Amino acid sequence: MAIFFVLGVISLLEGIFSIRGARDASKIMPAWIFAIIGVIAAIIGLFTGGSLGGSVFSLIVNIVIFVAANKIKKFRNLIQ
């Protein structure tokens, strides 16, 4: 039960930092870090006996967020 709470907090923080990073490219690093943590947490969620469909969906969403954050990070580095 506690693991689902932790996964929820990670997802919430990932969303908050993703919105901040989308508005200002200089603030993308926390979103990128939480995206990596989210992918790892989603992979762990696949093996903890949770809902398979929910875990797969969470993994896909976290991968998409990571790819987007990575592209913003690379674009930011090109501009500087």
LOBADREN-93980 format. One record per residue: residue number from 1; residue in one letter; x, y, z of N, C-alpha, C in turn. Coordinates in Angstrom, 2 decimals, m for minus. Atoms other than C-alpha are relative to their C-alpha. Layout:
<NUM, 'A', <X, Y, Z>, <X, Y, Z>, <X, Y, Z>>
...
***
This chain:
<1, 'M', <0.82, m1.19, 0.00>, <0.00, 0.00, 0.00>, <0.87, 1.26, 0.00>>
<2, 'A', <m0.87, m1.17, m0.08>, <2.81, 2.41, 0.84>, <0.71, 0.26, m1.32>>
<3, 'I', <m0.70, m0.17, 1.28>, <4.51, 1.78, m2.50>, <m0.87, 0.77, m0.99>>
<4, 'F', <0.89, m0.72, 0.91>, <1.43, 3.06, m4.35>, <m0.07, 1.48, 0.37>>
<5, 'F', <m0.05, m1.39, m0.44>, <1.50, 6.23, m2.25>, <1.26, 0.67, m0.52>>
<6, 'V', <m1.28, m0.54, 0.47>, <5.17, 6.76, m3.12>, <m0.04, 0.21, m1.52>>
<7, 'L', <0.11, m0.13, 1.46>, <4.47, 6.12, m6.82>, <m0.90, 1.17, m0.38>>
<8, 'G', <0.88, m1.14, 0.26>, <1.64, 8.64, m6.69>, <0.69, 1.33, 0.23>>
<9, 'V', <m0.74, m1.23, m0.28>, <3.86, 11.29, m5.11>, <1.04, 0.26, m1.09>>
<10, 'I', <m0.98, m0.14, 1.09>, <6.55, 10.65, m7.74>, <m0.69, 0.51, m1.26>>
<11, 'S', <0.73, m0.43, 1.19>, <3.97, 11.03, m10.51>, <m0.47, 1.45, 0.12>>
<12, 'L', <0.43, m1.37, m0.21>, <2.63, 14.24, m8.99>, <1.16, 0.97, m0.17>>
<13, 'L', <m1.17, m0.87, 0.14>, <6.09, 15.78, m8.68>, <0.50, 0.04, m1.44>>
<14, 'E', <m0.41, 0.05, 1.40>, <6.95, 14.64, m12.19>, <m0.88, 0.92, m0.85>>
<15, 'G', <0.91, m0.87, 0.74>, <3.87, 16.41, m13.52>, <0.24, 1.47, 0.27>>
<16, 'I', <m0.25, m1.39, m0.37>, <4.56, 19.61, m11.60>, <1.28, 0.52, m0.66>>
<17, 'F', <m1.27, m0.44, 0.58>, <8.18, 19.79, m12.74>, <m0.03, m0.01, m1.53>>
<18, 'S', <0.13, 0.02, 1.46>, <7.21, 18.88, m16.32>, <m0.68, 1.27, m0.50>>
<19, 'I', <0.68, m1.24, 0.39>, <4.83, 21.83, m16.49>, <0.94, 1.19, 0.14>>
<20, 'R', <m0.98, m1.09, m0.17>, <7.50, 24.15, m15.07>, <1.04, m0.02, m1.10>>
<21, 'G', <m1.00, 0.12, 1.04>, <10.02, 22.81, m17.57>, <m0.53, 0.36, m1.38>>
<22, 'A', <0.60, m0.35, 1.28>, <7.61, 23.25, m20.46>, <m0.13, 1.51, m0.16>>
<23, 'R', <0.13, m1.46, 0.05>, <7.13, 26.91, m19.57>, <1.36, 0.70, m0.11>>
<24, 'D', <m1.33, m0.61, m0.02>, <10.82, 27.64, m19.01>, <1.03, m1.11, m0.16>>
<25, 'A', <m0.94, 1.08, 0.31>, <13.47, 25.40, m20.61>, <1.16, m0.08, 0.98>>
<26, 'S', <m1.10, 0.04, m0.96>, <16.03, 26.38, m17.97>, <m0.36, m0.79, 1.25>>
<27, 'K', <0.46, 0.75, m1.18>, <13.93, 24.51, m15.36>, <m0.37, m1.44, m0.34>>
<28, 'I', <0.37, 1.33, 0.46>, <13.77, 21.18, m17.21>, <0.71, m1.12, 0.77>>
<29, 'M', <m0.77, 1.06, m0.65>, <16.37, 19.27, m15.15>, <m0.78, m0.76, 1.08>>
<30, 'P', <0.78, 0.79, m0.96>, <14.06, 18.37, m12.22>, <m1.02, m0.91, m0.69>>
<31, 'A', <0.96, 0.83, 0.74>, <11.47, 17.10, m14.73>, <0.71, m1.20, m0.61>>
<32, 'W', <m0.78, 1.07, 0.60>, <14.15, 15.04, m16.46>, <0.37, m1.05, 1.05>>
<33, 'I', <m0.38, 0.92, m1.09>, <15.31, 13.54, m13.15>, <m1.22, m0.78, 0.48>>
<34, 'F', <1.19, 0.71, m0.46>, <11.77, 12.75, m12.01>, <m0.55, m0.92, m1.09>>
<35, 'A', <0.41, 0.91, 1.07>, <11.06, 11.21, m15.43>, <0.79, m1.30, 0.08>>
<36, 'I', <m0.82, 1.20, m0.18>, <13.96, 8.81, m14.90>, <m0.49, m0.79, 1.21>>
<37, 'I', <0.51, 0.67, m1.21>, <12.72, 8.04, m11.38>, <m1.36, m0.63, m0.30>>
<38, 'G', <1.31, 0.53, 0.36>, <9.21, 7.57, m12.81>, <0.08, m1.26, m0.84>>
<39, 'V', <m0.19, 1.19, 0.83>, <10.41, 5.09, m15.43>, <0.45, m1.17, 0.88>>
<40, 'I', <m0.48, 1.05, m0.90>, <12.29, 3.11, m12.77>, <m1.13, m0.48, 0.90>>
<41, 'A', <1.11, 0.37, m0.88>, <9.27, 3.21, m10.44>, <m1.07, m0.78, m0.76>>
<42, 'A', <1.00, 0.72, 0.80>, <6.95, 2.07, m13.26>, <0.48, m1.42, m0.29>>
<43, 'I', <m0.54, 1.35, 0.22>, <9.26, m0.86, m14.02>, <m0.12, m0.83, 1.27>>
<44, 'I', <0.17, 0.69, m1.27>, <9.25, m1.78, m10.34>, <m1.47, m0.34, 0.22>>
<45, 'G', <1.43, 0.24, m0.14>, <5.46, m1.44, m10.36>, <m0.49, m1.17, m0.83>>
<46, 'L', <0.36, 1.16, 0.82>, <5.28, m4.04, m13.12>, <0.21, m1.31, 0.75>>
<47, 'F', <m0.36, 1.24, m0.69>, <6.84, m6.61, m10.80>, <m0.53, m0.10, 1.42>>
<48, 'T', <0.48, 0.04, m1.38>, <5.11, m5.74, m7.52>, <m1.41, m0.56, 0.11>>
<49, 'G', <1.31, 0.64, m0.08>, <1.80, m7.34, m8.41>, <m1.15, 0.97, m0.13>>
<50, 'G', <1.07, m0.96, 0.23>, <m0.18, m4.21, m9.23>, <m0.74, m0.33, m1.29>>
<51, 'S', <0.76, 0.17, 1.23>, <m2.55, m3.85, m12.15>, <0.97, 0.05, m1.19>>
<52, 'L', <m0.91, 0.05, 1.14>, <m0.70, m4.88, m15.30>, <m0.29, 1.12, m0.99>>
<53, 'G', <0.36, m1.06, 0.94>, <m2.63, m2.48, m17.52>, <0.41, 1.37, 0.50>>
<54, 'G', <m0.38, m1.28, m0.59>, <m2.07, 0.44, m15.15>, <1.50, 0.19, 0.02>>
<55, 'S', <m1.46, m0.08, m0.04>, <1.62, m0.36, m14.81>, <0.59, 0.24, m1.38>>
<56, 'V', <m0.48, m0.19, 1.37>, <2.14, m0.59, m18.56>, <m0.31, 1.42, m0.46>>
<57, 'F', <0.38, m1.37, 0.37>, <0.24, 2.68, m19.09>, <0.93, 1.00, 0.68>>
<58, 'S', <m0.89, m0.88, m0.74>, <2.33, 4.35, m16.38>, <1.40, m0.01, m0.60>>
<59, 'L', <m1.33, 0.09, 0.62>, <5.53, 3.09, m17.99>, <0.04, 0.77, m1.31>>
<60, 'I', <0.04, m0.70, 1.29>, <4.49, 4.42, m21.41>, <m0.02, 1.52, 0.22>>
<61, 'V', <0.08, m1.43, m0.27>, <3.55, 7.83, m19.99>, <1.34, 0.53, 0.50>>
<62, 'N', <m1.29, m0.44, m0.53>, <6.83, 8.08, m18.07>, <1.08, 0.02, m1.07>>
<63, 'I', <m0.98, m0.01, 1.10>, <8.85, 7.17, m21.15>, <m0.24, 1.20, m0.91>>
<64, 'V', <0.32, m1.16, 0.84>, <7.02, 9.84, m23.19>, <0.48, 1.29, 0.68>>
<65, 'I', <m0.44, m1.18, m0.74>, <7.71, 12.43, m20.47>, <1.52, 0.09, m0.02>>
<66, 'F', <m1.46, m0.01, 0.04>, <11.38, 11.41, m20.37>, <0.51, 0.45, m1.36>>
<67, 'V', <m0.43, m0.37, 1.35>, <11.73, 11.70, m24.15>, <m0.22, 1.50, m0.23>>
<68, 'A', <0.28, m1.43, 0.17>, <10.07, 15.14, m24.13>, <0.98, 0.85, 0.81>>
<69, 'A', <m0.93, m0.75, m0.84>, <12.22, 16.36, m21.23>, <1.41, m0.06, m0.56>>
<70, 'N', <m1.33, 0.14, 0.59>, <15.34, 15.03, m22.93>, <0.15, 0.89, m1.23>>
<71, 'K', <m0.06, m0.87, 1.18>, <14.50, 16.87, m26.16>, <0.08, 1.47, 0.41>>
<72, 'I', <m0.07, m1.39, m0.47>, <13.89, 20.12, m24.25>, <1.38, 0.28, 0.56>>
<73, 'K', <m1.35, m0.18, m0.57>, <17.19, 19.63, m22.40>, <1.04, 0.16, m1.11>>
<74, 'K', <m0.94, m0.11, 1.12>, <19.09, 19.08, m25.67>, <m0.18, 1.31, m0.74>>
<75, 'F', <0.27, m1.26, 0.67>, <17.39, 22.08, m27.28>, <0.55, 1.16, 0.82>>
<76, 'R', <m0.52, m1.05, m0.89>, <18.29, 24.22, m24.26>, <1.50, 0.08, m0.11>>
<77, 'N', <m1.46, 0.02, 0.10>, <21.92, 23.14, m24.54>, <0.47, 0.55, m1.35>>
<78, 'L', <m0.36, m0.55, 1.30>, <21.97, 24.08, m28.26>, <m0.07, 1.51, m0.01>>
<79, 'I', <0.21, m1.45, m0.03>, <20.71, 27.57, m27.51>, <1.13, 0.69, 0.78>>
<80, 'Q', <m1.00, m0.64, m0.86>, <23.30, 28.27, m24.82>, <1.32, 0.03, m0.63>>
***
